[in-house]
Amino acid sequence: MQKFITHLAIRVYDLNYGGHLANDRVLSLFHEARVQYLSALGVSESDIGDGVALTQTEAYVVYKGEGLLGDQLVISVWIDNFSRTRFRVNYNVVRQKDEKAIAAGYTVLAAFDYAARKPKRIPELFKHKVSEFQEIEMQAG
């Protein structure tokens, strides 16, 4: 499966008292990478099509290595496991200079109608955009 790839740096406010990437900031890196991926698809968390928004229902992180101030990170993102109302966004984070694994994990997002306060069906157009993006990436690779 092809992946969206972005580059983010560890900033001073990403550090904890030990001087390395704080555990809670990994979810923030996941979030930023996900927002960039969705933007590349032409959608956003507030509208993936048909006025359907997203809400996060689950998060899982595996910490694999230490990240330090200024480290450039390469974050791979890909979507799978579609159901009627949910899908999983996967993340892999490595340090660019030595390709050391820093973290991996996933979040589960649900399609949601905030006005009605209830889950919605994932728009077929969104699924198509995910599929189409991956096909374009495969051809480019």
N, C-alpha and C positions, 0 to 999 in steps of 0.2 A: 504494500500500500504506500502510495506517495504521500509526502508530508509537506506542510508549510514550514518554512524555516525562517527564524528571525534572530537578530543579534541584540542582546541587552547587556549593559554593564552593571556590575554591583556598585551601588551608590552608598554613601556614608550612612544614610538612614536605613539601609538594608542590613546593617551590622548589629550584632547583639553584644553583650558584655564580654564575650570571649573574643571579640574582634573578627568574627567570621559571619557569613551569611546566616541570618536568624531563621529559625524554622518557620515562623509565620510569614516571613517575606517570600518564601518559595511560592506560596499560594498567590501572592501579588504578582510574581513573575509569570506564573501560569496565566493569571487573569490578563495581564498586558499582552502576552503572546496570543491568547485566544481572541482578544479584541482586534489585534492586527490581522489575524487569520480571517475573522468574520468580515473585516473591512475589505480584505482582498477578494472576498466572495461578493462584495457589494451589498452587504447587510450589516446589521448591528444587533447588539443584545436587546435593544428596545424594539426592534422590528426585523424579524427574519423573513418577512413576507406576509401578506394578508393581515397586517396589523398584529401579528403574533409576536410576543416578546419571549424572553427566556428568564428562567430562574434556576439557580443552582440547588440541587437536591442532595448532592453527595460529593465528598472530596477524599482523595486518598493520595498520600505522599510517601515515597521511600527516599530517605536521605542516604546518599552514597558517598559523598565527599565534601570537603571543606571548600567554600568559596570565600575569597578575600577581596578587600576593597580594590576596585578598579579592574577586577577580572572581567574579561569579555566572555559572555556566555552565548552559546549557540543553543537555541531552543527549538526543537522539532515539535510540531503539533499536527494531529490528525484525528478525524472523526470516524467513529464506527458504532456498531451496536444500536442501530435505529430501532425504536419501537414506535407505537402509534403516537406517543406524546413525549418520548425521551430519547436522548442519545448520549454517547460517551465521547468526551474529548480527552485524548491522550497527550502526554507531554514527556519529553526527554530533554534533560538539561546537561550539557557538557561544557567544560572550560575550553575555550578556543585554542589557547596556546599549546596545550598538551593532550587535548581530547579526553581529559579525565572526567568520568561521570560525577556529576554533582547531585542530581536528583532525578526522579521519574515519578510519574503518577497519572492520575486521571481525575476528571470531574464529570459528574452526570448533570446534564441540563434538561429541564422540562420546558416544553412550550406552554405559555401561560397567557391568559387574558387578564390583565390587571384591572380593567374596568369591571369585569364580571367576577373577578376573584376565583377563577377556575382554570383547570388545565385545558389546553386546546390541542387539536391534531397538528402535527408538524406539517407545514405546507409542502406539497410535492415539489414546488419550485425550489425550495431550499435544499431538499435532498438532491435534486437535479444539479444545483449549483455545486454542491459538495462533490458529487460524482464527476461533473464536467471539469472542475478544477483539478482533480486528481488525474484525469485523463490528459489534460493539457500538460501537467507537470511530468507525467510519464513520457510524453512525446518529446518534451524539452530535454529530458535527462538522457 
